Amino acid sequence: MSGPGRSAGRCSRASAGSCTSGRLRRSTAVAEASTGTQTVGASDTDADKLVAQHIPTVVVDDLHVVYRVHGAGSGKGSATSALSRILSKRRSPSVREVHAVRGVSFIAYKGESIGLIGSNGSGKSTLLKAVAGLLPAERGSVYTEGQPSLLGVNAALMNDLTGERNVILGGLAMGMTQEEIRTRYDEIVEFSGINEKGDFISLPMRTYSSGMSARLRFSIAAAKSHDVLMIDEALATGDAKFQRRSEQRIRELRKEAGTVFLVSHNNKSIRDTCNRVIWLEKGELMMDGPTDEVIKAYEKENKR
Ligand SMILES: Nc1ncnc2c1ncn2[C@@H]1O[C@H](COP(=O)(O)OP(=O)(O)OP(=O)(O)O)[C@@H](O)[C@H]1O
C-alpha cells in the first residue's frame, strides 16, 4: 500500500480479509462528473470469481467526517452578514459541527457491488464523497486503487450546453479520448433513451426533465469501465425500463473488474445488483455482509 499515512496495521484493522494489493493510494482525487431480477449473490459469475481473489480496491480505516456549519443558529447566515463580518473583522457567531461519519472501517474488493443503506441522514452520501476525495477525513484514512468516480444525480454537467456537448464534456472528464467518445457516442445516446421521443440530444440540458438529466448522466458515466464507480441514488429518477437497463449495466461494470458502490433506498434495486451491503445509522456502521442477511436485518429493524 502506498500513500501518506500508511501503516502496517491498517488493512487488518479495516475489516475481514487480507490487504494484498501493493497499489492502493490515499484518496485525494476530485471525483469526475459526478450515477431486474437477476440475483447476483450466489451465482458463479466472473465477478464472483474476482471477489474470491480478494484484491482490495478501497480501504476505509476508522473514518470520521465532520461538517462545520458557520453561522448556524444565529439567524444571520446570509451573504451580506458574512461580508459585513469579514469587513468588520468580527468572528463568525457560531460554528455547529455535524459528525456525519463516525469511525467507519471496511475493505472493498475487485468485482464487488456494494449497496449502502440506512435511514435519511445516516451518512451514506457523505461516506461516498469522502471515498471519492471530495470531503476531507477528520480522522482515519481512505485508500483507493485507481480513480474513484462519483456519479450523483446532482452531478454538474453544463445545463446551458446541449446533451450532445455534455456527452463529450462528460467523456473527457472521465478520461476518455475524443476518439473513444466518438466511437461510443451513439451507444451512450441510445442507452440514455433521450432521443426516444424526438431529437432532445441537440437541445440544452436545462430543457430536460430531472429524470432525463439523470439518465444522460448515468449513461455517460456507465460508458466507461471504472476502477471504483459510486452511484448515489441515480436509479431512483429513471423510469422502470431505464432502471432495469441501468441495473443490467451495473452488473456488467461489476464483471469488468471494478468495484461498484450503490446508494439506494430501494431494497429491490440493492438485492438485484449487489453482492454485499453496508448499513449505516447515525454515521456508524451497523452491519456489513452478504446482501440478504443485511437487508433482512435492516427490514426487521424498520418494521418496529
Ligand atoms: N453540506 C452539509 N453541511 C452540513 N451538514 C451536512 C451536509 N451534508 C450533509 N450533512 C449532514 O450529514 C449527515 C449525513 O448526511 P448524508 O447526506 O450523508 O446522509 P444520507 O444517508 O446520504 O441521507 P439521505 O438518505 O437522506 O440521502 C446528516 O445529518 C446531514 O444533515
The ligand as a MOL file (V3000), in Angstrom:
LIG
                    3D

  0  0  0     0  0            999 V3000
M  V30 BEGIN CTAB
M  V30 COUNTS 31 33 0 0 0
M  V30 BEGIN ATOM
M  V30 1 N -23.1380 20.1470 3.4590 0
M  V30 2 C -23.5130 19.7660 4.6720 0
M  V30 3 N -23.3250 20.5790 5.7410 0
M  V30 4 C -23.6700 20.1920 6.9760 0
M  V30 5 N -24.2290 19.0080 7.2690 0
M  V30 6 C -24.4430 18.1620 6.2530 0
M  V30 7 C -24.1020 18.4940 4.9110 0
M  V30 8 N -24.4360 17.4340 4.1110 0
M  V30 9 C -24.9480 16.5030 4.9270 0
M  V30 10 N -24.9690 16.9250 6.2100 0
M  V30 11 C -25.4240 16.1800 7.3940 0
M  V30 12 O -24.6770 14.9810 7.4750 0
M  V30 13 C -25.4920 13.9020 7.8900 0
M  V30 14 C -25.3980 12.7950 6.8580 0
M  V30 15 O -25.9380 13.2630 5.6260 0
M  V30 16 P -25.8790 12.4010 4.2800 0
M  V30 17 O -26.3880 13.2520 3.1770 0
M  V30 18 O -24.5480 11.8010 4.1680 0
M  V30 19 O -26.9330 11.2510 4.6220 0
M  V30 20 P -27.6020 10.1600 3.6710 0
M  V30 21 O -27.5580 8.8770 4.4360 0
M  V30 22 O -26.9750 10.1770 2.3340 0
M  V30 23 O -29.0950 10.7130 3.6100 0
M  V30 24 P -30.2670 10.5000 2.5250 0
M  V30 25 O -30.6460 9.0480 2.5590 0
M  V30 26 O -31.3630 11.3550 3.0670 0
M  V30 27 O -29.7650 10.9660 1.2010 0
M  V30 28 C -26.8910 14.4730 8.0690 0
M  V30 29 O -27.0690 14.7400 9.4460 0
M  V30 30 C -26.8810 15.7570 7.2760 0
M  V30 31 O -27.7190 16.7170 7.8880 0
M  V30 END ATOM
M  V30 BEGIN BOND
M  V30 1 1 1 2
M  V30 2 1 2 3
M  V30 3 2 2 7
M  V30 4 2 3 4
M  V30 5 1 4 5
M  V30 6 2 5 6
M  V30 7 1 6 7
M  V30 8 1 6 10
M  V30 9 1 7 8
M  V30 10 2 8 9
M  V30 11 1 9 10
M  V30 12 1 10 11
M  V30 13 1 11 12
M  V30 14 1 11 30
M  V30 15 1 12 13
M  V30 16 1 13 14
M  V30 17 1 13 28
M  V30 18 1 14 15
M  V30 19 1 15 16
M  V30 20 2 16 17
M  V30 21 1 16 18
M  V30 22 1 16 19
M  V30 23 1 19 20
M  V30 24 2 20 21
M  V30 25 1 20 22
M  V30 26 1 20 23
M  V30 27 1 23 24
M  V30 28 2 24 25
M  V30 29 1 24 26
M  V30 30 1 24 27
M  V30 31 1 28 29
M  V30 32 1 28 30
M  V30 33 1 30 31
M  V30 END BOND
M  V30 END CTAB
M  END
